[in-house]
Amino acid sequence: MLILQRKRNQSILIGNEIELTVLEIGADQVKLALTAPRDISILRKELVEAADINREAAGVGSLNALKKMIKKEEAE
């Protein structure tokens, strides 16, 4: 894990195409701006985790697991 310190209006670059800029710094939160190509998915981690939990509760561990289940049924 890389840990960086940035001040308001400072940025970091990830590769050549992704820029992360600190917009505001508050007492218990930081407002960030991300600039990236449209083909790069940017998701909040808690939403991805919630989706994973929902899939597990529905009996589908992951999209890959679902695809394997479908292929197995088609083979039978």
All heavy atoms as a GROMACS GRO file, in nm:
protein
  586
    1MET      N    1   0.085  -0.117   0.000
    1MET     CA    2   0.000   0.000   0.000
    1MET      C    3   0.089   0.124   0.000
    1MET      O    4   0.184   0.135   0.076
    1MET     CB    5  -0.090   0.000   0.124
    1MET     CG    6  -0.173   0.126   0.132
    1MET     SD    7  -0.272   0.143   0.281
    1MET     CE    8  -0.382   0.007   0.263
    2LEU      N    9   0.056   0.215  -0.085
    2LEU     CA   10   0.127   0.342  -0.094
    2LEU      C   11   0.044   0.447  -0.021
    2LEU      O   12  -0.075   0.462  -0.045
    2LEU     CB   13   0.144   0.383  -0.241
    2LEU     CG   14   0.204   0.521  -0.267
    2LEU    CD1   15   0.347   0.528  -0.214
    2LEU    CD2   16   0.200   0.551  -0.415
    3ILE      N   17   0.106   0.519   0.069
    3ILE     CA   18   0.037   0.624   0.146
    3ILE      C   19   0.097   0.759   0.104
    3ILE      O   20   0.218   0.778   0.111
    3ILE     CB   21   0.052   0.602   0.297
    3ILE    CG1   22  -0.010   0.467   0.335
    3ILE    CG2   23  -0.012   0.717   0.375
    3ILE    CD1   24   0.012   0.427   0.477
    4LEU      N   25   0.010   0.849   0.062
    4LEU     CA   26   0.053   0.981   0.016
    4LEU      C   27  -0.020   1.090   0.094
    4LEU      O   28  -0.134   1.070   0.137
    4LEU     CB   29   0.020   0.999  -0.133
    4LEU     CG   30   0.082   0.898  -0.228
    4LEU    CD1   31   0.021   0.914  -0.366
    4LEU    CD2   32   0.232   0.916  -0.234
    5GLN      N   33   0.044   1.202   0.108
    5GLN     CA   34  -0.022   1.319   0.166
    5GLN      C   35  -0.040   1.422   0.056
    5GLN      O   36   0.051   1.448  -0.022
    5GLN     CB   37   0.063   1.379   0.278
    5GLN     CG   38   0.074   1.290   0.398
    5GLN     CD   39   0.155   1.356   0.508
    5GLN    OE1   40   0.221   1.458   0.488
    5GLN    NE2   41   0.150   1.299   0.628
    6ARG      N   42  -0.158   1.480   0.050
    6ARG     CA   43  -0.189   1.583  -0.046
    6ARG      C   44  -0.265   1.694   0.023
    6ARG      O   45  -0.338   1.671   0.119
    6ARG     CB   46  -0.278   1.529  -0.160
    6ARG     CG   47  -0.219   1.417  -0.241
    6ARG     CD   48  -0.122   1.459  -0.351
    6ARG     NE   49   0.005   1.501  -0.294
    6ARG     CZ   50   0.091   1.582  -0.352
    6ARG    NH1   51   0.065   1.636  -0.468
    6ARG    NH2   52   0.204   1.613  -0.295
    7LYS      N   53  -0.250   1.814  -0.025
    7LYS     CA   54  -0.326   1.928   0.025
    7LYS      C   55  -0.438   1.958  -0.074
    7LYS      O   56  -0.440   1.904  -0.185
    7LYS     CB   57  -0.236   2.050   0.039
    7LYS     CG   58  -0.128   2.032   0.145
    7LYS     CD   59  -0.040   2.153   0.153
    7LYS     CE   60   0.067   2.131   0.258
    7LYS     NZ   61   0.158   2.246   0.269
    8ARG      N   62  -0.530   2.046  -0.034
    8ARG     CA   63  -0.640   2.084  -0.122
    8ARG      C   64  -0.585   2.134  -0.255
    8ARG      O   65  -0.485   2.204  -0.262
    8ARG     CB   66  -0.726   2.191  -0.056
    8ARG     CG   67  -0.855   2.216  -0.132
    8ARG     CD   68  -0.947   2.311  -0.062
    8ARG     NE   69  -0.879   2.440  -0.044
    8ARG     CZ   70  -0.888   2.514   0.065
    8ARG    NH1   71  -0.961   2.473   0.166
    8ARG    NH2   72  -0.825   2.627   0.074
    9ASN      N   73  -0.651   2.091  -0.362
    9ASN     CA   74  -0.618   2.125  -0.501
    9ASN      C   75  -0.491   2.058  -0.552
    9ASN      O   76  -0.446   2.089  -0.662
    9ASN     CB   77  -0.609   2.277  -0.522
    9ASN     CG   78  -0.742   2.345  -0.497
    9ASN    OD1   79  -0.847   2.291  -0.533
    9ASN    ND2   80  -0.740   2.459  -0.433
   10GLN      N   81  -0.433   1.966  -0.476
   10GLN     CA   82  -0.320   1.888  -0.526
   10GLN      C   83  -0.372   1.756  -0.581
   10GLN      O   84  -0.476   1.706  -0.539
   10GLN     CB   85  -0.218   1.863  -0.415
   10GLN     CG   86  -0.144   1.988  -0.372
   10GLN     CD   87  -0.036   1.959  -0.269
   10GLN    OE1   88  -0.046   1.865  -0.191
   10GLN    NE2   89   0.067   2.041  -0.269
   11SER      N   90  -0.296   1.698  -0.673
   11SER     CA   91  -0.338   1.576  -0.742
   11SER      C   92  -0.230   1.470  -0.736
   11SER      O   93  -0.114   1.499  -0.708
   11SER     CB   94  -0.368   1.606  -0.889
   11SER     OG   95  -0.471   1.699  -0.903
   12ILE      N   96  -0.273   1.348  -0.767
   12ILE     CA   97  -0.179   1.240  -0.795
   12ILE      C   98  -0.222   1.180  -0.928
   12ILE      O   99  -0.339   1.186  -0.966
   12ILE     CB  100  -0.175   1.132  -0.685
   12ILE    CG1  101  -0.310   1.062  -0.670
   12ILE    CG2  102  -0.130   1.189  -0.554
   12ILE    CD1  103  -0.302   0.937  -0.586
   13LEU      N  104  -0.128   1.124  -1.000
   13LEU     CA  105  -0.156   1.057  -1.126
   13LEU      C  106  -0.136   0.908  -1.107
   13LEU      O  107  -0.039   0.864  -1.046
   13LEU     CB  108  -0.064   1.108  -1.236
   13LEU     CG  109  -0.082   1.254  -1.276
   13LEU    CD1  110   0.025   1.295  -1.377
   13LEU    CD2  111  -0.220   1.276  -1.334
   14ILE      N  112  -0.228   0.831  -1.162
   14ILE     CA  113  -0.218   0.686  -1.164
   14ILE      C  114  -0.203   0.648  -1.310
   14ILE      O  115  -0.297   0.662  -1.389
   14ILE     CB  116  -0.342   0.620  -1.100
   14ILE    CG1  117  -0.360   0.671  -0.957
   14ILE    CG2  118  -0.331   0.469  -1.106
   14ILE    CD1  119  -0.490   0.632  -0.892
   15GLY      N  120  -0.085   0.604  -1.344
   15GLY     CA  121  -0.056   0.582  -1.486
   15GLY      C  122  -0.056   0.716  -1.557
   15GLY      O  123  -0.029   0.820  -1.497
   16ASN      N  124  -0.090   0.713  -1.685
   16ASN     CA  125  -0.094   0.838  -1.762
   16ASN      C  126  -0.235   0.892  -1.779
   16ASN      O  127  -0.253   1.002  -1.829
   16ASN     CB  128  -0.034   0.816  -1.901
   16ASN     CG  129   0.114   0.789  -1.895
   16ASN    OD1  130   0.184   0.844  -1.810
   16ASN    ND2  131   0.163   0.703  -1.982
   17GLU      N  132  -0.336   0.814  -1.737
   17GLU     CA  133  -0.473   0.851  -1.771
   17GLU      C  134  -0.564   0.880  -1.653
   17GLU      O  135  -0.675   0.926  -1.672
   17GLU     CB  136  -0.536   0.740  -1.855
   17GLU     CG  137  -0.464   0.716  -1.986
   17GLU     CD  138  -0.532   0.608  -2.067
   17GLU    OE1  139  -0.579   0.511  -2.005
   17GLU    OE2  140  -0.536   0.621  -2.189
   18ILE      N  141  -0.522   0.852  -1.531
   18ILE     CA  142  -0.610   0.870  -1.416
   18ILE      C  143  -0.551   0.977  -1.324
   18ILE      O  144  -0.436   0.968  -1.284
   18ILE     CB  145  -0.628   0.738  -1.338
   18ILE    CG1  146  -0.689   0.631  -1.431
   18ILE    CG2  147  -0.717   0.761  -1.216
   18ILE    CD1  148  -0.693   0.494  -1.370
   19GLU      N  149  -0.633   1.076  -1.292
   19GLU     CA  150  -0.591   1.184  -1.202
   19GLU      C  151  -0.687   1.190  -1.084
   19GLU      O  152  -0.808   1.191  -1.102
   19GLU     CB  153  -0.589   1.318  -1.274
   19GLU     CG  154  -0.542   1.432  -1.187
   19GLU     CD  155  -0.535   1.564  -1.260
   19GLU    OE1  156  -0.575   1.571  -1.379
   19GLU    OE2  157  -0.491   1.663  -1.198
   20LEU      N  158  -0.631   1.193  -0.964
   20LEU     CA  159  -0.708   1.204  -0.841
   20LEU      C  160  -0.672   1.337  -0.777
   20LEU      O  161  -0.556   1.363  -0.747
   20LEU     CB  162  -0.673   1.088  -0.747
   20LEU     CG  163  -0.736   1.088  -0.610
   20LEU    CD1  164  -0.886   1.068  -0.621
   20LEU    CD2  165  -0.674   0.980  -0.525
   21THR      N  166  -0.773   1.424  -0.758
   21THR     CA  167  -0.752   1.557  -0.705
   21THR      C  168  -0.828   1.574  -0.574
   21THR      O  169  -0.944   1.536  -0.564
   21THR     CB  170  -0.799   1.665  -0.805
   21THR    OG1  171  -0.732   1.645  -0.929
   21THR    CG2  172  -0.770   1.806  -0.754
   22VAL      N  173  -0.763   1.633  -0.473
   22VAL     CA  174  -0.828   1.664  -0.346
   22VAL      C  175  -0.901   1.798  -0.364
   22VAL      O  176  -0.838   1.900  -0.391
   22VAL     CB  177  -0.725   1.673  -0.231
   22VAL    CG1  178  -0.794   1.712  -0.102
   22VAL    CG2  179  -0.649   1.542  -0.217
   23LEU      N  180  -1.033   1.796  -0.349
   23LEU     CA  181  -1.112   1.919  -0.365
   23LEU      C  182  -1.133   1.990  -0.232
   23LEU      O  183  -1.117   2.112  -0.224
   23LEU     CB  184  -1.247   1.888  -0.428
   23LEU     CG  185  -1.246   1.832  -0.569
   23LEU    CD1  186  -1.389   1.808  -0.616
   23LEU    CD2  187  -1.172   1.924  -0.664
   24GLU      N  188  -1.174   1.914  -0.130
   24GLU     CA  189  -1.201   1.973   0.000
   24GLU      C  190  -1.155   1.877   0.109
   24GLU      O  191  -1.158   1.756   0.092
   24GLU     CB  192  -1.351   1.997   0.019
   24GLU     CG  193  -1.410   2.103  -0.070
   24GLU     CD  194  -1.560   2.120  -0.046
   24GLU    OE1  195  -1.610   2.081   0.061
   24GLU    OE2  196  -1.627   2.172  -0.136
   25ILE      N  197  -1.115   1.935   0.221
   25ILE     CA  198  -1.077   1.856   0.337
   25ILE      C  199  -1.163   1.904   0.454
   25ILE      O  200  -1.162   2.021   0.488
   25ILE     CB  201  -0.928   1.873   0.371
   25ILE    CG1  202  -0.842   1.832   0.251
   25ILE    CG2  203  -0.891   1.792   0.495
   25ILE    CD1  204  -0.696   1.872   0.264
   26GLY      N  205  -1.240   1.811   0.513
   26GLY     CA  206  -1.325   1.845   0.626
   26GLY      C  207  -1.279   1.774   0.751
   26GLY      O  208  -1.177   1.706   0.752
   27ALA      N  209  -1.356   1.788   0.857
   27ALA     CA  210  -1.322   1.726   0.985
   27ALA      C  211  -1.321   1.574   0.977
   27ALA      O  212  -1.234   1.509   1.033
   27ALA     CB  213  -1.420   1.772   1.093
   28ASP      N  214  -1.419   1.516   0.906
   28ASP     CA  215  -1.426   1.371   0.901
   28ASP      C  216  -1.444   1.316   0.760
   28ASP      O  217  -1.483   1.201   0.742
   28ASP     CB  218  -1.539   1.319   0.991
   28ASP     CG  219  -1.675   1.370   0.946
   28ASP    OD1  220  -1.680   1.462   0.864
   28ASP    OD2  221  -1.776   1.316   0.993
   29GLN      N  222  -1.418   1.398   0.658
   29GLN     CA  223  -1.427   1.349   0.521
   29GLN      C  224  -1.338   1.431   0.429
   29GLN      O  225  -1.297   1.541   0.461
   29GLN     CB  226  -1.571   1.352   0.471
   29GLN     CG  227  -1.628   1.491   0.452
   29GLN     CD  228  -1.770   1.486   0.401
   29GLN    OE1  229  -1.833   1.382   0.396
   29GLN    NE2  230  -1.823   1.601   0.364
   30VAL      N  231  -1.311   1.370   0.314
   30VAL     CA  232  -1.232   1.436   0.210
   30VAL      C  233  -1.312   1.425   0.082
   30VAL      O  234  -1.367   1.319   0.050
   30VAL     CB  235  -1.095   1.364   0.193
   30VAL    CG1  236  -1.018   1.425   0.077
   30VAL    CG2  237  -1.015   1.370   0.320
   31LYS      N  238  -1.322   1.533   0.007
   31LYS     CA  239  -1.391   1.530  -0.121
   31LYS      C  240  -1.285   1.517  -0.230
   31LYS      O  241  -1.192   1.599  -0.237
   31LYS     CB  242  -1.474   1.656  -0.144
   31LYS     CG  243  -1.561   1.648  -0.268
   31LYS     CD  244  -1.642   1.774  -0.290
   31LYS     CE  245  -1.762   1.773  -0.197
   31LYS     NZ  246  -1.856   1.883  -0.230
   32LEU      N  247  -1.300   1.413  -0.313
   32LEU     CA  248  -1.203   1.383  -0.417
   32LEU      C  249  -1.268   1.395  -0.554
   32LEU      O  250  -1.387   1.371  -0.570
   32LEU     CB  251  -1.150   1.240  -0.401
   32LEU     CG  252  -1.087   1.206  -0.268
   32LEU    CD1  253  -1.059   1.057  -0.259
   32LEU    CD2  254  -0.958   1.286  -0.248
   33ALA      N  255  -1.188   1.427  -0.654
   33ALA     CA  256  -1.233   1.427  -0.793
   33ALA      C  257  -1.146   1.329  -0.870
   33ALA      O  258  -1.023   1.331  -0.857
   33ALA     CB  259  -1.222   1.567  -0.854
   34LEU      N  260  -1.210   1.242  -0.946
   34LEU     CA  261  -1.138   1.145  -1.029
   34LEU      C  262  -1.162   1.176  -1.176
   34LEU      O  263  -1.276   1.194  -1.219
   34LEU     CB  264  -1.188   1.004  -1.000
   34LEU     CG  265  -1.141   0.945  -0.869
   34LEU    CD1  266  -1.231   0.831  -0.827
   34LEU    CD2  267  -0.999   0.898  -0.883
   35THR      N  268  -1.054   1.181  -1.250
   35THR     CA  269  -1.063   1.197  -1.394
   35THR      C  270  -1.000   1.073  -1.455
   35THR      O  271  -0.885   1.041  -1.428
   35THR     CB  272  -0.986   1.323  -1.440
   35THR    OG1  273  -1.037   1.436  -1.370
   35THR    CG2  274  -1.001   1.344  -1.589
   36ALA      N  275  -1.080   1.001  -1.536
   36ALA     CA  276  -1.032   0.877  -1.597
   36ALA      C  277  -1.106   0.855  -1.728
   36ALA      O  278  -1.215   0.909  -1.749
   36ALA     CB  279  -1.057   0.760  -1.502
   37PRO      N  280  -1.050   0.773  -1.816
   37PRO     CA  281  -1.120   0.739  -1.940
   37PRO      C  282  -1.253   0.670  -1.910
   37PRO      O  283  -1.268   0.604  -1.807
   37PRO     CB  284  -1.024   0.643  -2.011
   37PRO     CG  285  -0.891   0.668  -1.949
   37PRO     CD  286  -0.918   0.713  -1.810
   38ARG      N  287  -1.348   0.682  -1.998
   38ARG     CA  288  -1.481   0.624  -1.978
   38ARG      C  289  -1.479   0.472  -1.966
   38ARG      O  290  -1.568   0.414  -1.906
   38ARG     CB  291  -1.575   0.665  -2.091
   38ARG     CG  292  -1.611   0.811  -2.086
   38ARG     CD  293  -1.725   0.838  -2.184
   38ARG     NE  294  -1.760   0.977  -2.184
   38ARG     CZ  295  -1.850   1.032  -2.102
   38ARG    NH1  296  -1.910   0.959  -2.014
   38ARG    NH2  297  -1.877   1.160  -2.111
   39ASP      N  298  -1.379   0.407  -2.025
   39ASP     CA  299  -1.376   0.261  -2.021
   39ASP      C  300  -1.322   0.206  -1.890
   39ASP      O  301  -1.320   0.085  -1.869
   39ASP     CB  302  -1.296   0.206  -2.139
   39ASP     CG  303  -1.150   0.247  -2.135
   39ASP    OD1  304  -1.120   0.357  -2.086
   39ASP    OD2  305  -1.066   0.168  -2.182
   40ILE      N  306  -1.281   0.292  -1.799
   40ILE     CA  307  -1.233   0.249  -1.666
   40ILE      C  308  -1.347   0.266  -1.566
   40ILE      O  309  -1.401   0.375  -1.549
   40ILE     CB  310  -1.108   0.328  -1.623
   40ILE    CG1  311  -0.993   0.296  -1.716
   40ILE    CG2  312  -1.073   0.298  -1.478
   40ILE    CD1  313  -0.865   0.371  -1.686
   41SER      N  314  -1.382   0.156  -1.502
   41SER     CA  315  -1.491   0.157  -1.405
   41SER      C  316  -1.441   0.214  -1.272
   41SER      O  317  -1.336   0.173  -1.222
   41SER     CB  318  -1.542   0.014  -1.384
   41SER     OG  319  -1.640   0.010  -1.287
   42ILE      N  320  -1.515   0.308  -1.217
   42ILE     CA  321  -1.483   0.366  -1.086
   42ILE      C  322  -1.605   0.345  -0.997
   42ILE      O  323  -1.712   0.398  -1.023
   42ILE     CB  324  -1.450   0.517  -1.097
   42ILE    CG1  325  -1.329   0.537  -1.188
   42ILE    CG2  326  -1.424   0.575  -0.958
   42ILE    CD1  327  -1.299   0.682  -1.220
   43LEU      N  328  -1.588   0.263  -0.894
   43LEU     CA  329  -1.698   0.229  -0.805
   43LEU      C  330  -1.656   0.251  -0.661
   43LEU      O  331  -1.540   0.231  -0.626
   43LEU     CB  332  -1.737   0.082  -0.824
   43LEU     CG  333  -1.783   0.042  -0.963
   43LEU    CD1  334  -1.795  -0.108  -0.973
   43LEU    CD2  335  -1.914   0.109  -0.996
   44ARG      N  336  -1.753   0.287  -0.577
   44ARG     CA  337  -1.726   0.295  -0.433
   44ARG      C  338  -1.716   0.154  -0.378
   44ARG      O  339  -1.798   0.067  -0.409
   44ARG     CB  340  -1.838   0.372  -0.363
   44ARG     CG  341  -1.842   0.517  -0.403
   44ARG     CD  342  -1.939   0.599  -0.322
   44ARG     NE  343  -2.043   0.523  -0.256
   44ARG     CZ  344  -2.169   0.560  -0.246
   44ARG    NH1  345  -2.209   0.671  -0.301
   44ARG    NH2  346  -2.257   0.487  -0.181
   45LYS      N  347  -1.614   0.131  -0.297
   45LYS     CA  348  -1.588  -0.004  -0.246
   45LYS      C  349  -1.707  -0.061  -0.169
   45LYS      O  350  -1.741  -0.178  -0.184
   45LYS     CB  351  -1.464  -0.002  -0.156
   45LYS     CG  352  -1.425  -0.138  -0.106
   45LYS     CD  353  -1.299  -0.133  -0.022
   45LYS     CE  354  -1.264  -0.270   0.031
   45LYS     NZ  355  -1.143  -0.269   0.112
   46GLU      N  356  -1.775   0.022  -0.089
   46GLU     CA  357  -1.886  -0.031  -0.010
   46GLU      C  358  -2.002  -0.079  -0.098
   46GLU      O  359  -2.075  -0.171  -0.061
   46GLU     CB  360  -1.935   0.071   0.093
   46GLU     CG  361  -1.997   0.197   0.037
   46GLU     CD  362  -1.899   0.310   0.009
   46GLU    OE1  363  -1.777   0.287   0.007
   46GLU    OE2  364  -1.947   0.423  -0.012
   47LEU      N  365  -2.018  -0.020  -0.217
   47LEU     CA  366  -2.123  -0.066  -0.307
   47LEU      C  367  -2.087  -0.201  -0.370
   47LEU      O  368  -2.173  -0.287  -0.385
   47LEU     CB  369  -2.149   0.037  -0.417
   47LEU     CG  370  -2.205   0.172  -0.370
   47LEU    CD1  371  -2.226   0.264  -0.489
   47LEU    CD2  372  -2.333   0.153  -0.292
   48VAL      N  373  -1.961  -0.219  -0.404
   48VAL     CA  374  -1.916  -0.347  -0.459
   48VAL      C  375  -1.931  -0.456  -0.353
   48VAL      O  376  -1.978  -0.566  -0.382
   48VAL     CB  377  -1.769  -0.337  -0.507
   48VAL    CG1  378  -1.716  -0.472  -0.548
   48VAL    CG2  379  -1.758  -0.237  -0.621
   49GLU      N  380  -1.893  -0.425  -0.229
   49GLU     CA  381  -1.906  -0.523  -0.121
   49GLU      C  382  -2.053  -0.559  -0.096
   49GLU      O  383  -2.086  -0.675  -0.075
   49GLU     CB  384  -1.840  -0.470   0.007
   49GLU     CG  385  -1.689  -0.464  -0.002
   49GLU     CD  386  -1.624  -0.392   0.114
   49GLU    OE1  387  -1.694  -0.323   0.191
   49GLU    OE2  388  -1.501  -0.404   0.128
   50ALA      N  389  -2.140  -0.459  -0.100
   50ALA     CA  390  -2.284  -0.485  -0.079
   50ALA      C  391  -2.339  -0.572  -0.191
   50ALA      O  392  -2.419  -0.663  -0.166
   50ALA     CB  393  -2.360  -0.353  -0.071
   51ALA      N  394  -2.296  -0.548  -0.314
   51ALA     CA  395  -2.341  -0.630  -0.427
   51ALA      C  396  -2.293  -0.773  -0.410
   51ALA      O  397  -2.367  -0.869  -0.438
   51ALA     CB  398  -2.291  -0.571  -0.558
   52ASP      N  399  -2.169  -0.791  -0.365
   52ASP     CA  400  -2.116  -0.925  -0.340
   52ASP      C  401  -2.198  -0.998  -0.234
   52ASP      O  402  -2.232  -1.115  -0.249
   52ASP     CB  403  -1.969  -0.919  -0.298
   52ASP     CG  404  -1.877  -0.878  -0.411
   52ASP    OD1  405  -1.919  -0.887  -0.529
   52ASP    OD2  406  -1.763  -0.838  -0.382
   53ILE      N  407  -2.232  -0.927  -0.127
   53ILE     CA  408  -2.312  -0.987  -0.019
   53ILE      C  409  -2.450  -1.026  -0.072
   53ILE      O  410  -2.501  -1.134  -0.043
   53ILE     CB  411  -2.323  -0.890   0.100
   53ILE    CG1  412  -2.186  -0.878   0.170
   53ILE    CG2  413  -2.430  -0.934   0.198
   53ILE    CD1  414  -2.178  -0.766   0.271
   54ASN      N  415  -2.509  -0.940  -0.153
   54ASN     CA  416  -2.641  -0.970  -0.211
   54ASN      C  417  -2.636  -1.092  -0.302
   54ASN      O  418  -2.725  -1.176  -0.299
   54ASN     CB  419  -2.696  -0.850  -0.287
   54ASN     CG  420  -2.743  -0.740  -0.195
   54ASN    OD1  421  -2.775  -0.764  -0.081
   54ASN    ND2  422  -2.745  -0.618  -0.246
   55ARG      N  423  -2.529  -1.102  -0.384
   55ARG     CA  424  -2.515  -1.219  -0.471
   55ARG      C  425  -2.499  -1.347  -0.389
   55ARG      O  426  -2.558  -1.449  -0.421
   55ARG     CB  427  -2.395  -1.201  -0.565
   55ARG     CG  428  -2.428  -1.122  -0.690
   55ARG     CD  429  -2.320  -1.135  -0.794
   55ARG     NE  430  -2.193  -1.079  -0.752
   55ARG     CZ  431  -2.159  -0.952  -0.762
   55ARG    NH1  432  -2.243  -0.866  -0.814
   55ARG    NH2  433  -2.041  -0.911  -0.721
   56GLU      N  434  -2.419  -1.339  -0.284
   56GLU     CA  435  -2.400  -1.456  -0.199
   56GLU      C  436  -2.532  -1.496  -0.132
   56GLU      O  437  -2.564  -1.614  -0.125
   56GLU     CB  438  -2.293  -1.429  -0.093
   56GLU     CG  439  -2.153  -1.425  -0.149
   56GLU     CD  440  -2.048  -1.392  -0.044
   56GLU    OE1  441  -2.076  -1.409   0.077
   56GLU    OE2  442  -1.939  -1.349  -0.083
   57ALA      N  443  -2.608  -1.399  -0.086
   57ALA     CA  444  -2.736  -1.428  -0.022
   57ALA      C  445  -2.834  -1.489  -0.121
   57ALA      O  446  -2.918  -1.571  -0.084
   57ALA     CB  447  -2.794  -1.301   0.039
   58ALA      N  448  -2.821  -1.452  -0.248
   58ALA     CA  449  -2.909  -1.506  -0.351
   58ALA      C  450  -2.859  -1.641  -0.401
   58ALA      O  451  -2.922  -1.703  -0.487
   58ALA     CB  452  -2.919  -1.408  -0.467
   59GLY      N  453  -2.745  -1.685  -0.352
   59GLY     CA  454  -2.691  -1.814  -0.394
   59GLY      C  455  -2.601  -1.808  -0.514
   59GLY      O  456  -2.567  -1.910  -0.573
   60VAL      N  457  -2.563  -1.690  -0.554
   60VAL     CA  458  -2.472  -1.673  -0.666
   60VAL      C  459  -2.346  -1.605  -0.613
   60VAL      O  460  -2.348  -1.487  -0.582
   60VAL     CB  461  -2.536  -1.586  -0.778
   60VAL    CG1  462  -2.440  -1.570  -0.894
   60VAL    CG2  463  -2.667  -1.647  -0.823
   61GLY      N  464  -2.237  -1.680  -0.602
   61GLY     CA  465  -2.114  -1.628  -0.543
   61GLY      C  466  -2.050  -1.518  -0.624
   61GLY      O  467  -2.000  -1.421  -0.571
   62SER      N  468  -2.051  -1.532  -0.756
   62SER     CA  469  -1.991  -1.430  -0.842
   62SER      C  470  -2.045  -1.450  -0.982
   62SER      O  471  -2.108  -1.551  -1.014
   62SER     CB  472  -1.839  -1.441  -0.841
   62SER     OG  473  -1.800  -1.561  -0.906
   63LEU      N  474  -2.018  -1.355  -1.067
   63LEU     CA  475  -2.061  -1.366  -1.206
   63LEU      C  476  -1.994  -1.486  -1.272
   63LEU      O  477  -2.056  -1.560  -1.346
   63LEU     CB  478  -2.028  -1.236  -1.282
   63LEU     CG  479  -2.072  -1.229  -1.427
   63LEU    CD1  480  -2.223  -1.253  -1.437
   63LEU    CD2  481  -2.036  -1.096  -1.487
   64ASN      N  482  -1.866  -1.508  -1.241
   64ASN     CA  483  -1.795  -1.624  -1.297
   64ASN      C  484  -1.858  -1.754  -1.249
   64ASN      O  485  -1.872  -1.849  -1.327
   64ASN     CB  486  -1.647  -1.620  -1.261
   64ASN     CG  487  -1.574  -1.512  -1.336
   64ASN    OD1  488  -1.616  -1.474  -1.444
   64ASN    ND2  489  -1.466  -1.462  -1.280
   65ALA      N  490  -1.896  -1.760  -1.122
   65ALA     CA  491  -1.961  -1.880  -1.070
   65ALA      C  492  -2.093  -1.904  -1.142
   65ALA      O  493  -2.128  -2.018  -1.174
   65ALA     CB  494  -1.982  -1.867  -0.920
   66LEU      N  495  -2.168  -1.797  -1.168
   66LEU     CA  496  -2.294  -1.809  -1.238
   66LEU      C  497  -2.272  -1.862  -1.380
   66LEU      O  498  -2.343  -1.950  -1.427
   66LEU     CB  499  -2.367  -1.675  -1.242
   66LEU     CG  500  -2.499  -1.670  -1.318
   66LEU    CD1  501  -2.598  -1.767  -1.256
   66LEU    CD2  502  -2.555  -1.530  -1.318
   67LYS      N  503  -2.172  -1.809  -1.449
   67LYS     CA  504  -2.141  -1.855  -1.585
   67LYS      C  505  -2.104  -2.003  -1.584
   67LYS      O  506  -2.146  -2.078  -1.673
   67LYS     CB  507  -2.028  -1.771  -1.644
   67LYS     CG  508  -2.070  -1.630  -1.680
   67LYS     CD  509  -1.952  -1.552  -1.735
   67LYS     CE  510  -1.992  -1.409  -1.767
   67LYS     NZ  511  -1.878  -1.329  -1.815
   68LYS      N  512  -2.025  -2.045  -1.485
   68LYS     CA  513  -1.988  -2.186  -1.476
   68LYS      C  514  -2.111  -2.273  -1.453
   68LYS      O  515  -2.123  -2.381  -1.511
   68LYS     CB  516  -1.887  -2.206  -1.362
   68LYS     CG  517  -1.749  -2.155  -1.394
   68LYS     CD  518  -1.655  -2.176  -1.277
   68LYS     CE  519  -1.520  -2.113  -1.306
   68LYS     NZ  520  -1.427  -2.128  -1.190
   69MET      N  521  -2.203  -2.226  -1.368
   69MET     CA  522  -2.325  -2.302  -1.342
   69MET      C  523  -2.407  -2.317  -1.470
   69MET      O  524  -2.459  -2.424  -1.499
   69MET     CB  525  -2.408  -2.233  -1.233
   69MET     CG  526  -2.350  -2.244  -1.094
   69MET     SD  527  -2.431  -2.143  -0.966
   69MET     CE  528  -2.603  -2.158  -1.004
   70ILE      N  529  -2.416  -2.211  -1.548
   70ILE     CA  530  -2.495  -2.214  -1.672
   70ILE      C  531  -2.430  -2.309  -1.771
   70ILE      O  532  -2.498  -2.391  -1.834
   70ILE     CB  533  -2.509  -2.072  -1.731
   70ILE    CG1  534  -2.597  -1.988  -1.639
   70ILE    CG2  535  -2.565  -2.077  -1.874
   70ILE    CD1  536  -2.599  -1.840  -1.675
   71LYS      N  537  -2.298  -2.303  -1.785
   71LYS     CA  538  -2.228  -2.392  -1.877
   71LYS      C  539  -2.244  -2.537  -1.836
   71LYS      O  540  -2.262  -2.626  -1.920
   71LYS     CB  541  -2.079  -2.356  -1.886
   71LYS     CG  542  -2.052  -2.229  -1.963
   71LYS     CD  543  -1.903  -2.201  -1.971
   71LYS     CE  544  -1.878  -2.071  -2.044
   71LYS     NZ  545  -1.734  -2.039  -2.051
   72LYS      N  546  -2.240  -2.563  -1.705
   72LYS     CA  547  -2.255  -2.700  -1.655
   72LYS      C  548  -2.394  -2.753  -1.689
   72LYS      O  549  -2.409  -2.867  -1.733
   72LYS     CB  550  -2.232  -2.702  -1.505
   72LYS     CG  551  -2.237  -2.839  -1.446
   72LYS     CD  552  -2.207  -2.835  -1.296
   72LYS     CE  553  -2.217  -2.975  -1.235
   72LYS     NZ  554  -2.194  -2.973  -1.091
   73GLU      N  555  -2.497  -2.670  -1.672
   73GLU     CA  556  -2.633  -2.711  -1.703
   73GLU      C  557  -2.650  -2.735  -1.852
   73GLU      O  558  -2.719  -2.826  -1.894
   73GLU     CB  559  -2.733  -2.607  -1.652
   73GLU     CG  560  -2.748  -2.605  -1.503
   73GLU     CD  561  -2.846  -2.501  -1.454
   73GLU    OE1  562  -2.914  -2.437  -1.538
   73GLU    OE2  563  -2.856  -2.483  -1.332
   74GLU      N  564  -2.587  -2.651  -1.935
   74GLU     CA  565  -2.596  -2.667  -2.080
   74GLU      C  566  -2.530  -2.796  -2.126
   74GLU      O  567  -2.575  -2.861  -2.218
   74GLU     CB  568  -2.534  -2.547  -2.151
   74GLU     CG  569  -2.616  -2.420  -2.138
   74GLU     CD  570  -2.546  -2.299  -2.197
   74GLU    OE1  571  -2.428  -2.310  -2.237
   74GLU    OE2  572  -2.609  -2.192  -2.204
   75ALA      N  573  -2.420  -2.834  -2.059
   75ALA     CA  574  -2.346  -2.956  -2.094
   75ALA      C  575  -2.426  -3.082  -2.060
   75ALA      O  576  -2.412  -3.184  -2.124
   75ALA     CB  577  -2.212  -2.959  -2.023
   76GLU      N  578  -2.511  -3.073  -1.960
   76GLU     CA  579  -2.591  -3.189  -1.919
   76GLU      C  580  -2.706  -3.206  -2.008
   76GLU      O  581  -2.751  -3.256  -2.084
   76GLU     CB  582  -2.642  -3.171  -1.776
   76GLU     CG  583  -2.532  -3.167  -1.675
   76GLU     CD  584  -2.582  -3.134  -1.534
   76GLU    OE1  585  -2.701  -3.106  -1.516
   76GLU    OE2  586  -2.499  -3.136  -1.442
   0.00000   0.00000   0.00000
